[in-house]
Amino acid sequence: PDRPAAAPAAAGAIVVSGTALGLPGLDDPFTREHFDRLLRGETLFEPVPEPLRERMAAQRVVRLVKNDRGEPTLTAVDRTDQVIRLAARGRGVRVVEDYGVPADLDATFDTTTRLGLAATLEALRDAGLPLCEVRRSTRNGGSIAAGWRLPESVGRETGVIFASAFPGYDRFAREIESRADGGRDRPFSRTYLLEVLALGHARIASFVGALGPNLQVNAACASTSVALATAEDWIRAGRCRRVLVVGADDVTGDALLPWIGAGFLATGAAATDERPEDAALPFDRRRHGMLLGMGAVALVVETAEAAAARGVTPLAEILASRCANSAGHPLRLDPDHVAETVEALVADAERRHGLSRKALAGRCLFMSHETYTPARGGSASAEIAALRRTFGDDAGRILVANTKGFTGHPMGAGLEDAVALAALVRGEVPPIPNLREPDPELGDLRLSRGGRHELDYVLRLAAGFGSQVACTLYRRVARRLDGRIEDATHAAWLSRVAGLERPELRVVHRTLRAVETGRPAAAARAAETNAPAPRSRPETTLDLGPLGDGRFRAWGVTTEPLPPLDTNPAAGDRTFAVACRGPAGRAVLDALRAAGHRVVPVPFRRPDGEGADLERDLAASLHAPGGHPCDGVLDLLALDGALAEPDEAHALARFAFHLARAFERSAGGAPRGCWVAATAAGGTCGAGPVAPDAVLAGTLGGFAKALAREWPAAVVKVVDFARDASPETIADRLAAEAAARDGLVELGTAGGRCTTALRPSVTCASPPALDADSVVVLTGGAGGITAAIGAELARRTRCRIAVLDLVARPPAGAEQLDLDAERAAIRQRLAAAGE
C-alpha cells in the first residue's frame, strides 16, 4: 500500500533507484516475497550434514571459549557435537535456466560471481534499466545477435563495485580437494584463473555492458557498506553517474564450510547449538556465538537527475556515508572509534541537509550489524554505545532491527541494506528473532518486535575483521516498492538512449529488455495500468455453411449479466495461499493483507525435471503460521501477463499445475476449499476485445476451468478483470468469489458481474484468403470435429492441413517416439472416420 509522501530527492542528490535481495535456504534466492518471510519471523537455518561436521571435527581445532566474566579458556574440538551444527546454507542460483546466461560462460564463474550477476540483473529490472540487443556484423554484410547489454551511452556512465570477502575461494578449495581425491590425471581447466581470481566486478560489467570505473572491494564483513561509500565518492567526483553496488558471499558450500567454519570456531565466535532459538540471539543476554550464512545484494546508486530522466522515483536518498579503520585488534571492535565514526556521519548529514539529530531519532531505523557473538567484546555493545554517544537520551527512540538472526552472517554481502530500504518504504520492519531476555547491560532500547512503523530514515552500520567500520544514512523518497516508473518519461528516455523508434519493455529470463515493436513502449505499459480497453476491430460474420454435411453447428461466445454477490466475507476468516510473480500480483497481495485477510505468499519457482521436489516444497509451504493447511489458493500469476515470454509462460503453467497437485496433497485428496484464478484480459472472459498479451490469461484460466471438473466439492473459479482494475478492487472481488459456492466457474467484471454464454453465430475479423499454397495448423487431435473441419477446409480451399495430435508416452527404455508409426496410426484413424 502507498505510504505518506516523502520529500523528493534534491538536485545534486545521490539516490538508490533499485535493489535486489538474495537469501539463503531457498531454491530461488531472489524471489521478491522473501522479505515477507523475514516479516513473519521465519529463520532460514538448517542442520549442517554429518559428513561436514566430521570434516570440521577432523581439523583439530583448539577453540577459544569465554565465560560469563569474559575470561578465555582453550578447548580442544574432536567431536561432531562440538562443531558448528547449524547454518543458513545456499542452494545455488540457476543463471543458465533463470537468467539466460550461456552455459559455457557459466562454467567459468565462481559461486560469488554467479550470485552477484543474478543480483545485478534483478536490481537493474527494479530500477527500470533495460538491456538492449547487441548485433555483430558478419563478413557477408549481415549481422548476428551478440547478447544483451545496457545502451552504450548508459553503459559508459555506469560503474561496478563488487563486494565479497571470499570471492573465488570455493572454486579454489574444490580444485584442491578434487586433486587430492584422485583427480590428478584430469586435464587442468583452461579457465581456472578466471574461476579463482576476484573478477566478479569485471564479469558483471562485461555481461551487462557497464563501461565505467570497475572495482572489487574486500573489507571483510563491511565490504558492501564500504562499496556504497566508494560509489558515493565516485559519483560526487564525476567519475560516473551511476554505480552498480553488488555484494555476494557463500561460505556454506561443501568445499568451504569445513574450513571457514573451523576458522570461526577457533576464534571463539561461532555457536555450536542444534536449535536456532538457542543460537541466533541478537541483543539477547544469552548470546554466545554467531551462525554462518550466505546471500547476495545489489543496489543501483545514481544521481537523482539520472533517475528522473528515466521517470523513476528513487527508493531513498543517501544523505551521508563513511568508512574507516580503527587500526586496532583484527578480531575485535573498538567501541570508541565506532562511536566516533557514527557521530561524524550524523554530523555530516546535519551540515549538508540541515537535519536535527533529535528530530531524526524519532523516525529512524537502526539496521544493526549485531552478530550475537559473546556479550563482552561483541558487536552489540559497540553499536549501542555509538548510538548513545551520537543521540544521547534520544537513542532510546530509535527503532533497532537485526536480520542475521534469520539469515546467519552473510560475510561481505550486506543484505541489511536491501532489507532496510524495503522496510523503510513499506513501513514494515522484521522482528528481532528469538528475543526473550534483552541484555540489561545495553540499557533501555526500542528493539523491533515487528509490525508497521512510520519511518523516514535508516542508519546502517557494518563492521568487519581487520578493524573495518562503515556506515550509511538513508532518507526515504518512495511511497511504495513497485509502480515507481512514469511511463511516458521512461518511454521517451528509452527511445533516446536505445535508438529504437518504437521501444517496448519485456522481461525475458528475469531480465528487463528493450525491444523494437509495432507500438510505443509507453502504450505497452499503459495497457498494464490505466489505459482504456483496446478498440475492437470491425466485425464480420463468417458463414461456415453446411460444415461437415450439417453434422455441426457454429456457436460464438458472449457475456451474460449476473446479479451482484450477496457475500461479504469477513476478513481473517480464512487463510489464502497467494501465487504471484510481478508488480500487479504483488500489489493485489498487499491489498489483501491490508484488508485484513490472512495470506501466505507462494513465490514462483521455475519447475525442474518432473517437478517432484517443487511439489514437495509447495505442499510444505501451503500452511498458515499456526500449522493448519491453507483454506484456498488465489492464483495471481496471469495478472502480469505482459511480463511473460513463451518459455516463461510455459514455466508458469507448469508451476500452476504443480501448485494444484501440492494443494491436493496438503488437503489429503480432492480439495473442498477454493482455487480462484485472476486474469486481466478485459473483464469479458475473452468474449470481447482482449489485449495481445492475454495468452497467459487464457492458459491459466483454462487450467482453472479444468480443475473445476476434477474438484467438484471445491469452489473453483477464474475471474477476469479490466486492465485498469485497482488492486483493492481485485482483492475484494476475489475474496467474495472465493466465499460464494454458486456453481459458477468463469466470471467477468465488465459492466458488473457477468459470465459467458453461447450464441448461434460467430463474429471474427475478415477471414484469410486460403489457397493451394496455404498451410493451416489444426490443434485438438486427429479425430472428431477437428478432423471434420480440416477435411472441409481442404475440400473448399485445397490448402494443406497440418494436424497436431496427442500420442501415448513411449514405452520405458525407448529413447524417442517412432514418428513414422505414429503418423501411420493417425492416417488410419482419419481413414476409419471417413475423412
Secondary structure, DSSP 4 states (H G I P E B T S, - for coil): -PPPP-PPPPTT-EEEEEEEEE-SSSSSTT-TTHHHHHHTT----EEPPHHHHHHHHTT--EEEEE-TT--EEEEE--SGGGS--EE-------HHHHH---HHHHTT--HHHHHHHHHHHHHHHHTT--EEEEEEE-TTS-EEEEEEE--HHHHHTEEEEEE-SSTTHHHHHHHHHHHHTT-TTSPPPTTHHHHHSS-HHHHHHHHHT--S-EEEE--GGGHHHHHHHHHHHHHHTTS-SEEEEEEEEE--STTTHHHHHHHHHHHT-B---SSHHHH--TTBTT---B-B-EEEEEEEEEEHHHHHHTTBPPSEEEEEEEEEE--S-TTS--HHHHHHHHHHHHHHHHHHH---HHHHHTTEEEE-------STTSHHHHHHHHHHHHHGGGGGGSEEE--HHHH-B-TT--HHHHHHHHHHHHTB-PBPTT-SSB-GGG-S-EE-BSSB----EEEEEEEETTTEEEEEEEEE--S-SS--B-HHHHHHHHHHHH--SSEEEEEETTEEEEEE-SS-HHHHHHTTTTPPPPPPPPPEE----SGGGGT----EEEEEE-PPP---PPTTSSEEEEEE-SHHHHHHHHHHHHTT-EEEEEE-----TTSHHHHHHHHHHSB-TTSSBPSEEEE-GGGGGGG--HHHHHHHHHHHHHHHHHHHHHHTSS-SSEEEEEE-S-SSTTSS---TTTHHHHHHHHHHHHHHHH-TTSEEEEEE--TT--HHHHHHHHHHHHH--SS--EEE-TTSSEEEEEES--EESPPP---TT-EEEE-S-SSHHHHHHHHHHHHHH--EEEE----PPPPTT-SS--HHHHHHHHHHHHHHTT-
